[in-house]
Amino acid sequence: MWKAYDELAWTEAWLEDPQGVEEEVATYHRLMEEHARRPVREVLHLGCGAGAHDRALKRHFSLTGVDLNNAMLRLARRANPEVEYHQGDMRSVRLGRQFDAVVIPDSIDYMASRDDLVLAFETARHHLRPGGALLVVTKPRELFHDNNFAYVGERDGIHVTLLENNHVLPPGDEQYEAVLVFLIRQGGELDVQVDHHRLGLFTQATWEQTFRDQGLELHQQDLEGIYEPFMIAEGEYPMRLFIGVAPGSD
């Protein structure tokens, strides 16, 4: 299990960008309302993490969250006690109910192979009502390149700096590496932690085909400005927002 989502999960609260998340969720809300063929009232968030997005999502929808990591879920439940949370793997979880929309705004990269990606889409489709919308935020391989980021936060006498390096692997791998270096200062002591993540990186054609294979009508738009403020050097970090709409209607 990754340190960032286990023993270092608490650092999420030090490093989050509440205003950026608010703006991001406002875009998601508008696009789901625009494209879904049914009123969007109940939403499933796969890979919900520590619940940062849920603080904004819950103001618009009746929300259910799923995450693989118990440490992250403990934080999410503390931050959002009114949200229903479940421990589960987005590749296999089945909740026995359907939703007006399913969102994966942050964690789809952890599907590190096409097989994993298909399983996650099958889970989302299984939980989607007729006319519902699946919203996924990612970066097609054609747009992605090596980058470095720095995130900083301080509270309760603890200073956290997170340095992140992204490195694109050769095309045959369909992956990129994210190496996270945590610098944690407390009481005059420095603790350095390193965490290595290997994540999926798929072409535009692969994303489009994956939506089509689930019988979803695809809409998409670029999403910019989320990570650029944290880049160490000047540059762009373009992402793409995909919305797949299921057949049928309310």
C-alpha positions in Angstrom: 0.0 0.0 0.0 1.2 3.5 -0.8 2.5 5.6 2.1 0.6 8.7 0.8 -2.7 6.9 1.4 -1.8 5.0 4.6 0.6 6.4 7.3 0.9 9.7 5.5 -2.8 10.1 4.7 -3.1 12.8 7.3 -0.9 15.2 5.1 -3.9 15.6 2.7 -5.4 18.2 5.0 -2.1 20.1 5.1 -1.7 20.2 1.3 -5.2 20.5 -0.1 -6.4 23.5 -2.1 -10.0 24.1 -1.1 -10.7 27.0 -3.5 -9.3 25.0 -6.4 -11.5 22.0 -5.5 -14.6 24.3 -5.3 -14.0 25.5 -8.8 -13.3 22.0 -10.1 -16.5 20.6 -8.6 -18.5 23.5 -10.0 -17.4 22.5 -13.5 -18.3 18.9 -12.8 -21.7 19.9 -11.5 -22.5 22.0 -14.5 -21.5 19.4 -17.0 -23.3 16.5 -15.3 -26.5 18.6 -15.3 -25.9 19.6 -18.9 -25.3 16.1 -20.3 -27.2 13.6 -18.2 -30.6 12.5 -19.6 -32.1 12.3 -16.1 -32.0 14.6 -13.0 -28.7 14.1 -11.2 -29.6 13.6 -7.5 -27.7 10.5 -6.3 -23.9 10.3 -7.2 -21.3 7.6 -6.6 -17.7 8.8 -6.2 -15.2 6.0 -7.0 -11.8 6.5 -5.5 -13.0 9.2 -3.1 -9.8 9.4 -1.1 -9.9 11.6 2.0 -13.1 13.3 0.9 -11.7 16.7 -0.3 -13.9 16.7 -3.4 -16.9 15.4 -1.4 -17.0 18.6 0.7 -18.1 20.3 -2.4 -20.0 17.5 -4.1 -22.2 16.9 -1.1 -23.7 20.3 -1.4 -25.1 19.4 -4.8 -25.9 15.7 -4.5 -26.8 12.8 -2.3 -23.4 11.3 -2.2 -21.9 7.8 -1.8 -18.1 7.3 -1.7 -15.9 4.3 -2.3 -12.2 4.0 -1.7 -9.6 1.2 -1.3 -7.7 2.6 1.6 -9.1 2.6 5.1 -6.9 5.4 6.3 -8.3 7.7 3.6 -11.8 6.6 4.5 -11.4 7.5 8.1 -10.4 11.0 7.1 -13.3 11.2 4.6 -15.9 10.1 7.2 -14.5 12.6 9.7 -14.7 15.4 7.2 -18.1 14.4 5.7 -20.2 12.5 8.3 -23.3 12.9 6.2 -21.8 11.0 3.3 -22.2 7.2 3.0 -18.7 5.6 2.6 -17.7 2.1 1.7 -14.3 0.3 1.6 -13.9 -1.3 -1.8 -11.8 -1.6 -5.0 -13.3 0.3 -8.0 -12.4 -2.7 -10.2 -14.7 -5.1 -8.3 -17.0 -3.3 -5.8 -20.8 -3.9 -6.2 -23.1 -1.9 -3.9 -26.4 -3.4 -5.0 -27.9 -0.1 -6.2 -27.6 2.4 -9.1 -27.0 6.1 -9.2 -27.8 9.0 -11.5 -24.1 9.7 -12.0 -20.7 8.1 -11.2 -17.7 10.3 -10.9 -14.0 9.4 -10.9 -12.3 12.9 -10.9 -9.0 12.0 -9.4 -8.1 8.3 -9.0 -8.6 6.7 -12.4 -4.8 6.9 -13.0 -4.4 4.1 -10.5 -5.8 1.8 -13.1 -2.3 0.9 -14.3 -3.3 -1.5 -17.1 -6.0 -1.7 -19.8 -7.5 -4.7 -18.0 -7.8 -2.6 -14.8 -9.3 0.3 -16.7 -11.9 -1.9 -18.2 -12.8 -3.4 -14.9 -13.3 0.1 -13.4 -15.5 1.1 -16.3 -17.6 -2.0 -15.9 -18.0 -1.1 -12.2 -19.1 2.4 -13.1 -21.5 1.2 -15.8 -23.0 -1.4 -13.4 -24.0 1.3 -11.0 -25.3 3.8 -13.6 -29.0 4.3 -14.1 -30.5 4.7 -17.6 -29.6 8.2 -18.9 -27.0 8.6 -16.1 -23.6 10.1 -16.6 -20.1 8.8 -16.0 -17.6 11.6 -15.4 -13.9 10.8 -15.6 -10.9 13.3 -15.4 -7.6 12.1 -16.8 -4.8 13.0 -19.2 -4.5 11.3 -22.6 -0.9 10.2 -23.3 -0.6 12.6 -26.2 -1.0 15.6 -23.8 1.2 14.3 -20.9 4.9 15.0 -20.3 7.4 14.9 -17.5 6.7 17.4 -14.7 7.7 18.5 -11.2 5.4 19.9 -8.5 5.7 21.4 -5.0 2.9 21.5 -2.5 3.4 23.2 0.9 1.2 23.5 4.0 1.6 24.4 7.7 -0.7 24.0 10.7 -0.6 22.8 14.3 3.2 23.4 14.4 3.8 20.9 11.6 5.2 22.0 8.2 4.8 19.7 5.2 6.4 20.0 1.8 5.6 17.5 -0.9 7.8 17.3 -4.0 6.3 15.3 -6.9 8.2 14.1 -10.0 6.2 12.7 -12.9 8.1 10.6 -15.5 6.6 9.1 -18.7 7.6 5.5 -19.4 8.2 4.2 -22.9 5.0 3.9 -25.0 4.7 0.1 -24.7 4.3 0.4 -20.9 1.2 2.6 -21.0 2.3 4.0 -17.7 4.0 6.8 -15.9 5.9 7.0 -12.6 5.1 9.5 -9.8 7.7 9.7 -7.1 6.6 11.6 -4.0 9.1 13.0 -1.5 7.6 14.3 1.8 9.5 16.7 4.0 7.8 16.8 7.3 9.2 19.2 10.0 7.9 19.1 13.6 9.5 20.2 16.8 12.8 21.0 15.1 13.0 17.5 13.6 12.9 16.6 9.8 11.3 13.4 8.6 11.8 12.5 4.9 9.5 9.9 3.3 9.6 8.7 -0.3 6.7 7.0 -2.0 6.7 5.5 -5.5 3.5 5.2 -7.6 3.2 3.5 -11.0 0.1 4.8 -12.9 -1.8 4.2 -16.1 -1.3 6.5 -19.1 -3.5 5.7 -22.1 -4.0 7.3 -25.5 -7.0 9.4 -26.5 -8.1 6.5 -28.7 -8.0 4.1 -25.8 -10.2 6.4 -23.7 -12.7 6.8 -26.4 -12.9 3.1 -27.1 -13.3 2.3 -23.5 -16.4 4.6 -23.3 -17.8 3.1 -26.5 -17.4 -0.4 -25.2 -19.7 0.4 -22.3 -22.3 1.8 -24.7 -21.9 5.3 -23.5 -22.3 8.5 -25.6 -19.1 10.5 -25.2 -18.7 14.2 -24.5 -15.4 15.8 -23.6 -13.6 19.0 -22.9 -10.1 20.2 -21.8 -9.7 21.0 -18.1 -6.8 23.4 -17.3 -5.5 25.3 -14.3 -5.8 22.6 -11.7 -2.2 21.7 -11.2 -0.4 24.5 -13.0 -0.1 26.7 -9.8 2.0 23.9 -8.2 4.4 23.3 -11.0 8.0 24.1 -10.1 8.9 25.3 -13.6 6.6 27.2 -16.0 4.5 24.9 -18.2 1.1 23.3 -18.7 -0.6 20.3 -17.2 -3.6 19.8 -19.6 -6.2 17.3 -18.5 -9.3 16.1 -20.2 -12.8 15.6 -18.8 -14.8 12.8 -20.3 -18.5 12.4 -19.8 -20.2 9.2 -21.0 -24.0 9.1 -21.0 -25.9 5.9 -20.7 -28.8 5.1 -23.1 -32.4 5.7 -21.9 -33.8 8.4 -19.7 -35.8 9.0 -16.5 
